[in-house]
Amino acid sequence: MNGQDFTGKVALVTGGARGIGRAIVRAFAEAGADVAIADIRQEEAEMTAREIRAATGRVLLVVPMDVTSLDSVRRGCAQVLEQFGKIDVLVNNAGWDRIVPFLQTTPELWEKVIAINYRGVIHTCYAVLPHMVTRKQGNIVNISSDAARVGSLGEAIYAGAKAAVIAFSKTLAREHARDQIRVNVVCPGPTETPLVEEMQQEEFARKILGTMVGYIPLKRLGQPEDVAPIVIFLASEAARYITGQVISVSGGLTMVG
């Protein structure tokens, strides 16, 4: 078995219906894993599952999950365990944002951004970790953002929530290394996803994102398929001595030592 063969493994990917999550789901399936797509977008999740199932022959389970609700997360995780009997890999990819100057934001926006991007990660880890601890094995890859590392104009709350994910992940990595559970973080830079397309409906966001390519050394926005390989690597046996680390996939936009 090579270091990135997931035959016999089960991966749970939140926000797996589209964008970066979809690319991650496909990459795990292509590597031999059975995958649970946890998402509130049921139609898109079912479509993704059908397409990837047909292309790879792997078992894909669609799980209704609202990561902002611990009860919903627990129900979804129970469904995955009932179907597959285990969860080897948890990828926290679900996320949401709007690009708005901080003083034009509202408490309602703060709550939604924090609930999805940070509290959602807490909920899934709280639900899945006891299972991994019992088995004394598991891998968690949390998707943060380069905004968390250096800040991002118009994304104050989002950057803060994603920075919290990094600190939270490092703490879990320390607490659960004794359980042979590794926790790492991937920070995408600006990436062409349906969410980014939706964000550009507002003029301020269009201006920010429109100038972004000029600052990226590789001179293009990322694609979801650029992010998936590092997630696969970090969750794999090839990365067995890597935990508590933060890796950017940003075309060189940020180069943090």
Contacts in CASP RR format, 6 or more apart in sequence:
PFRMAT RR
TARGET T0000
AUTHOR 0000-0000-0000
METHOD contacts of the structure
MODEL  1
MNGQDFTGKVALVTGGARGIGRAIVRAFAEAGADVAIADIRQEEAEMTAR
EIRAATGRVLLVVPMDVTSLDSVRRGCAQVLEQFGKIDVLVNNAGWDRIV
PFLQTTPELWEKVIAINYRGVIHTCYAVLPHMVTRKQGNIVNISSDAARV
GSLGEAIYAGAKAAVIAFSKTLAREHARDQIRVNVVCPGPTETPLVEEMQ
QEEFARKILGTMVGYIPLKRLGQPEDVAPIVIFLASEAARYITGQVISVS
GGLTMVG
1 7 0 8 1.000
1 237 0 8 1.000
2 238 0 8 1.000
3 236 0 8 1.000
3 237 0 8 1.000
3 238 0 8 1.000
4 31 0 8 1.000
4 232 0 8 1.000
4 233 0 8 1.000
4 236 0 8 1.000
4 237 0 8 1.000
4 238 0 8 1.000
5 31 0 8 1.000
5 32 0 8 1.000
5 236 0 8 1.000
6 28 0 8 1.000
6 31 0 8 1.000
6 32 0 8 1.000
6 33 0 8 1.000
6 88 0 8 1.000
6 89 0 8 1.000
6 232 0 8 1.000
6 235 0 8 1.000
6 236 0 8 1.000
7 32 0 8 1.000
7 33 0 8 1.000
8 32 0 8 1.000
8 33 0 8 1.000
8 34 0 8 1.000
9 32 0 8 1.000
9 33 0 8 1.000
9 34 0 8 1.000
9 88 0 8 1.000
9 89 0 8 1.000
10 33 0 8 1.000
10 34 0 8 1.000
10 35 0 8 1.000
10 36 0 8 1.000
10 80 0 8 1.000
10 84 0 8 1.000
10 85 0 8 1.000
10 86 0 8 1.000
10 87 0 8 1.000
10 88 0 8 1.000
10 89 0 8 1.000
11 25 0 8 1.000
11 28 0 8 1.000
11 33 0 8 1.000
11 34 0 8 1.000
11 35 0 8 1.000
11 36 0 8 1.000
11 87 0 8 1.000
11 88 0 8 1.000
11 89 0 8 1.000
11 90 0 8 1.000
11 91 0 8 1.000
11 235 0 8 1.000
12 35 0 8 1.000
12 36 0 8 1.000
12 38 0 8 1.000
12 63 0 8 1.000
12 77 0 8 1.000
12 80 0 8 1.000
12 87 0 8 1.000
12 89 0 8 1.000
12 90 0 8 1.000
12 91 0 8 1.000
12 124 0 8 1.000
12 128 0 8 1.000
13 21 0 8 1.000
13 24 0 8 1.000
13 25 0 8 1.000
13 28 0 8 1.000
13 35 0 8 1.000
13 36 0 8 1.000
13 37 0 8 1.000
13 38 0 8 1.000
13 91 0 8 1.000
13 93 0 8 1.000
14 38 0 8 1.000
14 39 0 8 1.000
14 65 0 8 1.000
14 67 0 8 1.000
14 91 0 8 1.000
14 92 0 8 1.000
14 93 0 8 1.000
14 94 0 8 1.000
14 120 0 8 1.000
14 124 0 8 1.000
15 21 0 8 1.000
15 37 0 8 1.000
15 38 0 8 1.000
15 39 0 8 1.000
15 41 0 8 1.000
15 93 0 8 1.000
15 94 0 8 1.000
15 95 0 8 1.000
16 22 0 8 1.000
16 24 0 8 1.000
16 25 0 8 1.000
16 37 0 8 1.000
16 38 0 8 1.000
16 39 0 8 1.000
16 45 0 8 1.000
16 48 0 8 1.000
16 93 0 8 1.000
16 94 0 8 1.000
17 37 0 8 1.000
17 39 0 8 1.000
17 41 0 8 1.000
17 44 0 8 1.000
17 45 0 8 1.000
17 47 0 8 1.000
17 48 0 8 1.000
18 41 0 8 1.000
18 44 0 8 1.000
18 48 0 8 1.000
18 193 0 8 1.000
18 194 0 8 1.000
19 193 0 8 1.000
19 194 0 8 1.000
19 195 0 8 1.000
19 224 0 8 1.000
20 93 0 8 1.000
20 143 0 8 1.000
20 188 0 8 1.000
20 191 0 8 1.000
20 193 0 8 1.000
20 224 0 8 1.000
20 227 0 8 1.000
20 228 0 8 1.000
21 91 0 8 1.000
21 93 0 8 1.000
21 224 0 8 1.000
21 228 0 8 1.000
22 48 0 8 1.000
22 224 0 8 1.000
23 223 0 8 1.000
23 224 0 8 1.000
23 225 0 8 1.000
23 227 0 8 1.000
23 228 0 8 1.000
24 91 0 8 1.000
24 93 0 8 1.000
24 224 0 8 1.000
24 227 0 8 1.000
24 228 0 8 1.000
24 231 0 8 1.000
24 232 0 8 1.000
25 35 0 8 1.000
25 37 0 8 1.000
25 48 0 8 1.000
25 52 0 8 1.000
25 60 0 8 1.000
26 52 0 8 1.000
26 55 0 8 1.000
26 56 0 8 1.000
26 228 0 8 1.000
27 228 0 8 1.000
27 229 0 8 1.000
27 231 0 8 1.000
27 232 0 8 1.000
28 35 0 8 1.000
28 89 0 8 1.000
28 232 0 8 1.000
28 235 0 8 1.000
29 35 0 8 1.000
29 52 0 8 1.000
29 53 0 8 1.000
29 55 0 8 1.000
29 56 0 8 1.000
29 57 0 8 1.000
29 58 0 8 1.000
29 60 0 8 1.000
30 55 0 8 1.000
30 56 0 8 1.000
31 232 0 8 1.000
31 236 0 8 1.000
32 56 0 8 1.000
32 58 0 8 1.000
33 58 0 8 1.000
33 88 0 8 1.000
33 89 0 8 1.000
34 58 0 8 1.000
34 59 0 8 1.000
34 60 0 8 1.000
34 61 0 8 1.000
34 84 0 8 1.000
35 52 0 8 1.000
35 58 0 8 1.000
35 59 0 8 1.000
35 60 0 8 1.000
35 61 0 8 1.000
36 60 0 8 1.000
36 61 0 8 1.000
36 62 0 8 1.000
36 63 0 8 1.000
36 79 0 8 1.000
36 80 0 8 1.000
36 83 0 8 1.000
36 84 0 8 1.000
36 87 0 8 1.000
37 45 0 8 1.000
37 48 0 8 1.000
37 49 0 8 1.000
37 60 0 8 1.000
37 61 0 8 1.000
37 62 0 8 1.000
37 63 0 8 1.000
38 63 0 8 1.000
38 64 0 8 1.000
38 65 0 8 1.000
38 67 0 8 1.000
38 76 0 8 1.000
38 80 0 8 1.000
38 94 0 8 1.000
39 45 0 8 1.000
39 62 0 8 1.000
39 63 0 8 1.000
39 64 0 8 1.000
39 65 0 8 1.000
39 94 0 8 1.000
40 64 0 8 1.000
40 65 0 8 1.000
40 66 0 8 1.000
42 62 0 8 1.000
42 64 0 8 1.000
45 62 0 8 1.000
46 62 0 8 1.000
48 60 0 8 1.000
49 60 0 8 1.000
49 61 0 8 1.000
49 62 0 8 1.000
52 58 0 8 1.000
52 60 0 8 1.000
53 59 0 8 1.000
53 60 0 8 1.000
59 84 0 8 1.000
61 79 0 8 1.000
61 80 0 8 1.000
61 83 0 8 1.000
61 84 0 8 1.000
63 76 0 8 1.000
63 79 0 8 1.000
63 80 0 8 1.000
64 72 0 8 1.000
64 76 0 8 1.000
65 72 0 8 1.000
65 73 0 8 1.000
65 75 0 8 1.000
65 76 0 8 1.000
66 72 0 8 1.000
66 73 0 8 1.000
67 73 0 8 1.000
67 92 0 8 1.000
67 94 0 8 1.000
67 116 0 8 1.000
67 119 0 8 1.000
67 120 0 8 1.000
67 121 0 8 1.000
67 123 0 8 1.000
67 124 0 8 1.000
68 115 0 8 1.000
68 116 0 8 1.000
68 119 0 8 1.000
68 120 0 8 1.000
68 123 0 8 1.000
69 123 0 8 1.000
70 123 0 8 1.000
70 126 0 8 1.000
70 127 0 8 1.000
73 120 0 8 1.000
73 123 0 8 1.000
73 124 0 8 1.000
73 126 0 8 1.000
73 127 0 8 1.000
74 127 0 8 1.000
77 87 0 8 1.000
77 124 0 8 1.000
77 127 0 8 1.000
77 128 0 8 1.000
77 131 0 8 1.000
80 87 0 8 1.000
81 87 0 8 1.000
81 131 0 8 1.000
86 131 0 8 1.000
86 135 0 8 1.000
87 128 0 8 1.000
87 131 0 8 1.000
87 132 0 8 1.000
88 137 0 8 1.000
88 138 0 8 1.000
88 139 0 8 1.000
89 138 0 8 1.000
89 139 0 8 1.000
89 140 0 8 1.000
89 141 0 8 1.000
89 235 0 8 1.000
90 124 0 8 1.000
90 125 0 8 1.000
90 128 0 8 1.000
90 132 0 8 1.000
90 138 0 8 1.000
90 139 0 8 1.000
90 140 0 8 1.000
90 141 0 8 1.000
91 140 0 8 1.000
91 141 0 8 1.000
91 142 0 8 1.000
91 143 0 8 1.000
91 231 0 8 1.000
91 235 0 8 1.000
92 120 0 8 1.000
92 121 0 8 1.000
92 124 0 8 1.000
92 125 0 8 1.000
92 140 0 8 1.000
92 141 0 8 1.000
92 142 0 8 1.000
92 143 0 8 1.000
92 165 0 8 1.000
93 143 0 8 1.000
94 116 0 8 1.000
94 120 0 8 1.000
95 116 0 8 1.000
95 117 0 8 1.000
95 143 0 8 1.000
95 195 0 8 1.000
96 112 0 8 1.000
96 113 0 8 1.000
96 116 0 8 1.000
96 117 0 8 1.000
96 195 0 8 1.000
97 113 0 8 1.000
97 117 0 8 1.000
97 155 0 8 1.000
97 158 0 8 1.000
97 195 0 8 1.000
97 199 0 8 1.000
98 109 0 8 1.000
98 113 0 8 1.000
98 199 0 8 1.000
98 202 0 8 1.000
98 205 0 8 1.000
99 153 0 8 1.000
99 154 0 8 1.000
99 155 0 8 1.000
99 199 0 8 1.000
99 202 0 8 1.000
99 204 0 8 1.000
99 205 0 8 1.000
99 208 0 8 1.000
99 209 0 8 1.000
100 109 0 8 1.000
100 154 0 8 1.000
100 202 0 8 1.000
100 204 0 8 1.000
100 205 0 8 1.000
101 154 0 8 1.000
101 204 0 8 1.000
102 154 0 8 1.000
102 156 0 8 1.000
102 157 0 8 1.000
105 156 0 8 1.000
105 157 0 8 1.000
109 157 0 8 1.000
110 157 0 8 1.000
113 157 0 8 1.000
113 158 0 8 1.000
113 161 0 8 1.000
114 157 0 8 1.000
114 161 0 8 1.000
117 158 0 8 1.000
117 161 0 8 1.000
117 162 0 8 1.000
117 165 0 8 1.000
118 161 0 8 1.000
118 162 0 8 1.000
118 164 0 8 1.000
118 165 0 8 1.000
118 168 0 8 1.000
121 142 0 8 1.000
121 165 0 8 1.000
121 168 0 8 1.000
121 169 0 8 1.000
122 168 0 8 1.000
125 140 0 8 1.000
125 168 0 8 1.000
125 172 0 8 1.000
128 140 0 8 1.000
129 140 0 8 1.000
129 172 0 8 1.000
129 176 0 8 1.000
129 181 0 8 1.000
132 138 0 8 1.000
132 140 0 8 1.000
132 176 0 8 1.000
132 179 0 8 1.000
132 181 0 8 1.000
133 176 0 8 1.000
133 179 0 8 1.000
133 181 0 8 1.000
136 179 0 8 1.000
136 180 0 8 1.000
137 179 0 8 1.000
137 180 0 8 1.000
137 181 0 8 1.000
138 180 0 8 1.000
138 181 0 8 1.000
138 182 0 8 1.000
139 181 0 8 1.000
139 182 0 8 1.000
139 183 0 8 1.000
139 184 0 8 1.000
139 234 0 8 1.000
139 235 0 8 1.000
139 236 0 8 1.000
140 169 0 8 1.000
140 172 0 8 1.000
140 181 0 8 1.000
140 182 0 8 1.000
140 183 0 8 1.000
140 184 0 8 1.000
141 183 0 8 1.000
141 184 0 8 1.000
141 185 0 8 1.000
141 186 0 8 1.000
141 231 0 8 1.000
141 234 0 8 1.000
141 235 0 8 1.000
142 165 0 8 1.000
142 168 0 8 1.000
142 169 0 8 1.000
142 183 0 8 1.000
142 184 0 8 1.000
142 185 0 8 1.000
142 186 0 8 1.000
143 185 0 8 1.000
143 186 0 8 1.000
143 187 0 8 1.000
143 188 0 8 1.000
143 227 0 8 1.000
143 231 0 8 1.000
144 162 0 8 1.000
144 163 0 8 1.000
144 165 0 8 1.000
144 166 0 8 1.000
144 169 0 8 1.000
144 185 0 8 1.000
144 186 0 8 1.000
144 187 0 8 1.000
144 246 0 8 1.000
145 152 0 8 1.000
145 158 0 8 1.000
145 159 0 8 1.000
145 162 0 8 1.000
145 187 0 8 1.000
145 188 0 8 1.000
145 189 0 8 1.000
146 152 0 8 1.000
146 187 0 8 1.000
146 188 0 8 1.000
146 189 0 8 1.000
146 248 0 8 1.000
146 250 0 8 1.000
146 253 0 8 1.000
146 254 0 8 1.000
147 155 0 8 1.000
147 158 0 8 1.000
147 159 0 8 1.000
147 160 0 8 1.000
147 162 0 8 1.000
147 189 0 8 1.000
148 159 0 8 1.000
148 160 0 8 1.000
148 162 0 8 1.000
148 163 0 8 1.000
148 165 0 8 1.000
148 166 0 8 1.000
148 187 0 8 1.000
149 163 0 8 1.000
149 166 0 8 1.000
149 187 0 8 1.000
149 246 0 8 1.000
149 248 0 8 1.000
149 254 0 8 1.000
149 256 0 8 1.000
150 254 0 8 1.000
150 256 0 8 1.000
151 159 0 8 1.000
152 158 0 8 1.000
152 159 0 8 1.000
153 208 0 8 1.000
154 204 0 8 1.000
154 208 0 8 1.000
162 187 0 8 1.000
165 185 0 8 1.000
166 185 0 8 1.000
166 187 0 8 1.000
166 246 0 8 1.000
169 183 0 8 1.000
169 184 0 8 1.000
169 185 0 8 1.000
169 244 0 8 1.000
169 246 0 8 1.000
170 183 0 8 1.000
170 185 0 8 1.000
170 244 0 8 1.000
170 246 0 8 1.000
172 181 0 8 1.000
172 183 0 8 1.000
173 182 0 8 1.000
173 183 0 8 1.000
173 184 0 8 1.000
173 243 0 8 1.000
173 244 0 8 1.000
174 244 0 8 1.000
176 183 0 8 1.000
177 243 0 8 1.000
182 234 0 8 1.000
182 239 0 8 1.000
182 240 0 8 1.000
182 242 0 8 1.000
182 243 0 8 1.000
182 244 0 8 1.000
183 243 0 8 1.000
183 244 0 8 1.000
184 234 0 8 1.000
184 239 0 8 1.000
184 242 0 8 1.000
184 243 0 8 1.000
184 244 0 8 1.000
184 245 0 8 1.000
184 246 0 8 1.000
184 247 0 8 1.000
185 244 0 8 1.000
185 245 0 8 1.000
185 246 0 8 1.000
185 247 0 8 1.000
186 227 0 8 1.000
186 230 0 8 1.000
186 231 0 8 1.000
186 234 0 8 1.000
186 246 0 8 1.000
186 247 0 8 1.000
186 248 0 8 1.000
186 249 0 8 1.000
187 246 0 8 1.000
187 247 0 8 1.000
187 248 0 8 1.000
187 249 0 8 1.000
187 250 0 8 1.000
188 222 0 8 1.000
188 226 0 8 1.000
188 227 0 8 1.000
188 248 0 8 1.000
188 249 0 8 1.000
188 250 0 8 1.000
189 222 0 8 1.000
189 248 0 8 1.000
189 249 0 8 1.000
189 250 0 8 1.000
189 251 0 8 1.000
189 253 0 8 1.000
189 254 0 8 1.000
190 196 0 8 1.000
190 209 0 8 1.000
190 212 0 8 1.000
190 216 0 8 1.000
190 221 0 8 1.000
190 222 0 8 1.000
190 250 0 8 1.000
190 253 0 8 1.000
191 221 0 8 1.000
191 222 0 8 1.000
191 223 0 8 1.000
191 224 0 8 1.000
191 226 0 8 1.000
191 227 0 8 1.000
192 221 0 8 1.000
192 222 0 8 1.000
192 223 0 8 1.000
192 224 0 8 1.000
193 224 0 8 1.000
196 209 0 8 1.000
196 221 0 8 1.000
199 205 0 8 1.000
199 209 0 8 1.000
200 206 0 8 1.000
200 209 0 8 1.000
212 221 0 8 1.000
212 253 0 8 1.000
213 219 0 8 1.000
213 220 0 8 1.000
213 221 0 8 1.000
215 253 0 8 1.000
216 250 0 8 1.000
216 251 0 8 1.000
216 252 0 8 1.000
216 253 0 8 1.000
217 251 0 8 1.000
217 252 0 8 1.000
217 253 0 8 1.000
218 251 0 8 1.000
218 252 0 8 1.000
220 251 0 8 1.000
222 249 0 8 1.000
222 250 0 8 1.000
222 251 0 8 1.000
226 249 0 8 1.000
227 249 0 8 1.000
230 247 0 8 1.000
230 249 0 8 1.000
233 239 0 8 1.000
234 242 0 8 1.000
234 245 0 8 1.000
234 247 0 8 1.000
248 254 0 8 1.000
248 256 0 8 1.000
END
